[in-house]
Amino acid sequence: MWLLYLALASYGVATLIWLGYVWFQKESYYLAGSRTIALGWLCHTLALLVQTLTQGFFPVGSFGAALSLFSWALITTFLILNWRYPVKVLGAMVIPMAAMLLSGSLILPRPQELPAILQSFWLSFHIAAALLGNATFALAFLGGILYLIQERQIKSKKFGFFYRRLPSLETLDALNYYCINIGFVLLTLGIISGSLYAQYTLGTFWQWDPKETMTLMAWLLYAGLLHERLVKGWRGRRAALLAIAGFVVLMVTFVGADFWHRSYHRFDTFGRLP
């Protein structure tokens, strides 16, 4: 558990350093922030590995555990993206989000015993793929917000605080496209693996559960966006708005599933599944 607190402390310090980088635009701040977030990611990864080895299964059996994994996925995808598309200012938005998710994970109670139905490799794969996909879509969501901010400044010719701190519209649009492509593959894997596991445990591939339905809606939205980008050349503002809308649907699905009483995706109902 102390590794998670160390990871959270690193994320908090990295947030402050990254905000300092955004304000002062000093490369030394960016390097220090990158090293600090890498330390936090390493501690977070080790904590997940220790939990897996200690419990004998991947730690995904509670809402708190899912928040921790989502936080880790967010940092992981950001580190990869920052190497592929170094939109440095994005760190000032991603890292605090990851810190808040991990804080929520540490506050929420954890189940003492996990039902056997949750101790499955395929269920772990399903949840990990879905959360990695959500994390990648989160980067597209944040990139979409930055695109709208930069576009507004350019069109109004009011070059404010963020103008010189944000990359070009072309870079932000490329970031959007890259993230949605990767996220779409991961979300598709999550849906397929979840359907196969549902068939194995419940005897049916699909029950039109609220979470299943809203996830399918998000998948169709992203599929439509990718199709229109490839066929009709959708770019820029429209793509940014759809990326934002898709992520909002995913977050309503992710958070709301634990409050829908009829949803078998509630973490406290897994133990009652056949």
C-alpha positions in Angstrom: 0.0 0.0 0.0 2.9 2.4 0.7 3.9 2.2 -2.9 0.5 3.6 -3.9 1.0 6.5 -1.5 4.4 7.1 -2.9 3.0 7.1 -6.4 0.3 9.6 -5.3 2.9 11.9 -3.8 4.9 11.7 -7.0 1.9 12.6 -9.1 1.2 15.5 -6.8 4.7 16.9 -7.0 4.8 16.3 -10.8 1.5 18.3 -11.1 3.1 21.3 -9.4 6.3 21.0 -11.5 4.3 20.7 -14.7 2.2 23.7 -13.8 5.4 25.6 -13.3 6.6 24.5 -16.7 3.3 25.7 -18.3 3.8 29.1 -16.6 7.5 29.7 -17.0 8.2 27.6 -20.1 11.5 26.4 -18.7 12.8 23.1 -20.1 14.4 22.2 -16.8 10.9 22.1 -15.2 9.7 19.8 -18.0 12.6 17.4 -17.4 12.1 17.4 -13.6 8.4 16.8 -14.1 9.0 13.9 -16.5 11.4 12.2 -14.0 9.0 12.7 -11.2 6.0 11.2 -13.1 8.2 8.3 -14.2 9.0 7.6 -10.6 5.3 7.7 -9.7 4.5 5.4 -12.6 7.2 2.9 -11.5 5.8 2.9 -7.9 2.3 2.5 -9.2 3.3 -0.4 -11.5 5.2 -2.2 -8.7 2.1 -1.8 -6.4 -0.1 -3.4 -9.0 2.4 -6.3 -9.5 2.6 -6.8 -5.7 -1.1 -6.9 -5.4 -1.4 -9.3 -8.2 1.2 -11.7 -6.8 -0.2 -11.4 -3.3 -3.8 -12.0 -4.2 -3.1 -14.4 -7.0 -5.2 -12.4 -9.5 -5.3 -9.0 -11.1 -6.6 -6.2 -8.7 -9.8 -5.3 -10.6 -12.5 -6.5 -8.2 -13.8 -3.2 -6.8 -14.6 0.3 -7.9 -11.6 1.6 -6.0 -9.3 -1.0 -7.7 -10.7 0.1 -11.1 -9.9 3.7 -10.3 -6.3 2.8 -9.4 -6.0 0.9 -12.7 -7.5 3.7 -14.6 -5.1 6.1 -13.1 -2.2 3.9 -14.0 -3.5 3.4 -17.5 -3.8 7.2 -17.9 -0.2 7.8 -16.9 1.0 4.9 -19.1 -0.7 6.1 -22.2 0.5 9.7 -21.5 4.1 8.6 -21.2 3.8 6.7 -24.5 2.0 9.5 -26.2 4.5 12.1 -24.9 7.2 10.1 -26.7 5.1 9.9 -29.9 3.4 13.3 -29.9 5.2 15.5 -27.3 2.3 17.9 -26.5 4.1 18.9 -23.3 1.3 21.1 -21.9 -1.0 18.1 -21.8 0.8 16.9 -18.7 -0.7 19.7 -16.7 -4.1 18.2 -17.3 -3.4 14.5 -17.4 -1.3 14.2 -14.2 -3.8 15.9 -11.8 -6.6 13.7 -13.3 -4.5 10.6 -12.5 -3.8 11.9 -9.0 -7.5 12.4 -8.3 -8.3 8.9 -9.6 -5.7 7.3 -7.4 -6.8 9.4 -4.4 -10.3 8.1 -4.9 -9.0 4.6 -5.1 -7.2 5.0 -1.7 -10.2 6.4 0.0 -12.8 3.9 -1.2 -13.1 0.6 0.8 -11.7 -2.6 -0.7 -13.6 -6.0 -0.5 -12.2 -8.4 2.0 -12.9 -11.5 -0.2 -13.3 -11.5 -3.9 -15.8 -13.9 -5.6 -14.3 -16.6 -7.7 -16.0 -15.1 -10.8 -13.7 -12.1 -10.6 -10.5 -14.2 -10.3 -10.3 -14.8 -14.0 -7.6 -14.0 -16.5 -10.2 -13.2 -19.2 -12.1 -10.8 -17.0 -8.9 -9.1 -16.0 -8.0 -8.8 -19.7 -11.5 -7.4 -20.4 -11.2 -4.7 -17.7 -7.6 -3.9 -18.5 -8.3 -3.4 -22.2 -11.4 -1.3 -21.5 -9.6 1.0 -19.0 -6.5 1.4 -21.3 -9.0 2.3 -24.1 -10.7 4.8 -21.8 -7.3 6.3 -20.8 -6.4 6.7 -24.5 -9.8 8.3 -25.2 -9.1 10.6 -22.2 -6.1 12.0 -24.0 -8.1 12.5 -27.1 -10.7 14.3 -24.9 -8.1 16.6 -23.4 -6.5 17.2 -26.7 -9.9 18.1 -28.1 -10.3 20.7 -25.4 -6.9 22.2 -26.2 -7.8 22.2 -29.9 -10.9 24.3 -29.2 -9.0 26.7 -27.0 -6.2 27.2 -29.6 -8.7 27.5 -32.5 -10.7 30.1 -30.6 -7.6 32.2 -30.0 -6.6 32.0 -33.6 -10.0 32.9 -35.0 -10.5 35.8 -32.6 -6.9 37.0 -33.1 -6.7 37.3 -29.3 -3.5 35.6 -28.6 -3.7 35.0 -24.9 -1.8 33.0 -22.3 -2.1 29.6 -24.0 -1.4 30.6 -27.5 2.4 30.2 -27.4 2.1 27.4 -24.9 -0.1 25.1 -27.1 1.1 23.3 -30.2 -0.3 23.9 -33.7 -3.9 22.9 -34.6 -2.4 20.3 -37.0 -0.4 18.7 -34.1 -3.5 18.6 -31.9 -5.6 17.1 -34.7 -3.0 14.4 -35.3 -3.0 13.7 -31.5 -6.8 13.3 -31.7 -6.6 10.9 -34.6 -3.7 8.8 -33.1 -5.4 8.4 -29.7 -8.8 7.5 -31.2 -7.3 4.8 -33.4 -5.5 3.2 -30.5 -8.4 3.6 -28.1 -10.9 2.2 -30.6 -8.8 -1.0 -30.9 -8.6 -1.4 -27.1 -12.3 -0.7 -26.6 -13.2 -3.3 -29.3 -11.0 -5.9 -27.5 -12.7 -5.0 -24.2 -16.1 -5.5 -25.7 -15.3 -8.8 -27.4 -13.5 -10.2 -24.4 -16.4 -9.1 -22.1 -19.0 -10.7 -24.4 -17.1 -14.0 -24.5 -16.7 -14.0 -20.7 -20.4 -13.2 -20.3 -21.2 -16.2 -22.5 -19.0 -18.4 -20.4 -20.4 -17.3 -17.0 -24.0 -16.2 -17.8 -24.8 -18.2 -20.9 -25.3 -15.2 -23.2 -23.1 -12.8 -25.1 -25.2 -9.7 -24.5 -27.9 -8.7 -22.1 -28.5 -5.1 -23.0 -27.3 -4.1 -19.6 -27.1 -0.3 -19.1 -23.3 -0.4 -19.2 -23.2 -2.6 -22.3 -25.7 -0.4 -24.1 -23.8 2.9 -23.3 -20.5 1.3 -24.2 -21.9 0.2 -27.5 -23.1 3.8 -28.1 -19.6 5.2 -27.4 -18.1 2.5 -29.7 -20.5 3.5 -32.5 -19.7 7.1 -32.0 -16.0 6.6 -32.3 -16.5 4.2 -35.2 -18.5 6.8 -37.0 -15.8 9.4 -36.3 -13.0 7.2 -37.7 -15.1 6.4 -40.8 -15.9 10.0 -41.5 -12.2 11.0 -41.1 -11.2 8.3 -43.5 -14.0 8.7 -46.1 -15.0 12.4 -45.9 -11.8 13.8 -44.4 -13.3 15.1 -41.2 -10.7 17.1 -39.3 -10.4 19.9 -36.7 -13.2 21.2 -34.7 -15.8 18.6 -35.6 -13.4 15.7 -34.7 -12.5 17.5 -31.5 -16.1 17.9 -30.4 -16.9 14.2 -31.2 -13.9 13.1 -29.2 -15.1 15.1 -26.3 -18.6 13.7 -26.6 -17.4 10.1 -26.8 -15.4 10.4 -23.7 -18.3 11.9 -21.8 -20.4 8.9 -22.7 -17.6 6.6 -21.6 -17.3 8.3 -18.2 -21.0 8.2 -17.6 -20.8 4.5 -18.3 -17.8 3.9 -16.1 -19.1 5.8 -13.1 -22.8 5.3 -13.5 -22.6 1.5 -13.8 -21.8 1.3 -10.0 -25.1 3.1 -9.2 -27.5 1.5 -11.7 -29.3 -1.1 -9.5 -30.3 -3.2 -12.5 -26.8 -3.4 -13.8 -24.9 -6.7 -13.2 -21.7 -4.6 -13.8 -22.0 -3.2 -10.3 -19.0 -4.3 -8.3 -21.1 -5.3 -5.3 -23.3 -7.6 -7.5 -20.5 -9.8 -9.0 -20.7 -12.2 -6.1 -24.4 -12.9 -6.8 -23.8 -13.9 -10.4 -24.2 -17.6 -11.2 
